[in-house]
Amino acid sequence: MQLVGEVMGQVSDALHNSGVSGFDETNVKNDIGRIILEAAGSAAVAGVTGGNVGAATGSSVAGNVLSSATLNSVKQWADANSNGDPKLAMALTNAIENAIAAGGGAIAAGNNPNTLTDADIQQIQNAFSN
């Protein structure tokens, strides 16, 4: 699922750079295209691989909504706590946002403990290893 997120993120960035609204990551409303695109990619992979399509879609949407909703606050906190080092601020932002997205996705998929697939667990582990 991580690869799907990366690919759909690149597609979303290209759409944003082309002036298509809904892909700019400033807040949930302005990021709805990206959220839908990544959820569709997750659902497709889950469907093809025999995974739980509902859990994959729900976890993708929940993680991305939480990430979009918190991004500006996390960036502000990281900037304030990185001693003026932009690389450190970016690393802090990425690590915290990955944890938020993974946690939101795990909660959404976790209504039934059997809905977490190996790919979901790997995505959570990747979020904490970045």
Secondary structure as UniProt FT lines:
FT   HELIX           2..17
FT   TURN            18..19
FT   TURN            21..22
FT   HELIX           29..31
FT   HELIX           32..49
FT   HELIX           53..80
FT   TURN            81..84
FT   HELIX           86..109
FT   TURN            110..111
FT   HELIX           113..115
FT   HELIX           118..129
//
